[in-house]
Amino acid sequence: MGSNGKTLLESGHEAEWAELNREKVEYRRRSAAALTPAERIAEGQRLSQQAVSLLASAIRSGRVPGRAFWA
């Protein structure tokens, strides 16, 4: 909690959230720039596998029609 007794989730902290979001974007930009081409490929493959797993899970749960897997 801040000195005024509010948490960051309450209204009135837009400037703090904007700064946190800027820092996160900058961190991700620097992290991505530091990857070698082989690391970029591996990361892309990992993210693709994660996306397929998420879609398969959604299909199994009945939230998405099975044909979505082949769309």
ABEGO torsion letter per residue (X at the ends): XBAAGBBAABBGAAAAAAAAAAAAAAAAAAAAAABBAAAAAAAAAAAAAAAAAAAAAAAAAGABBAAAAAX
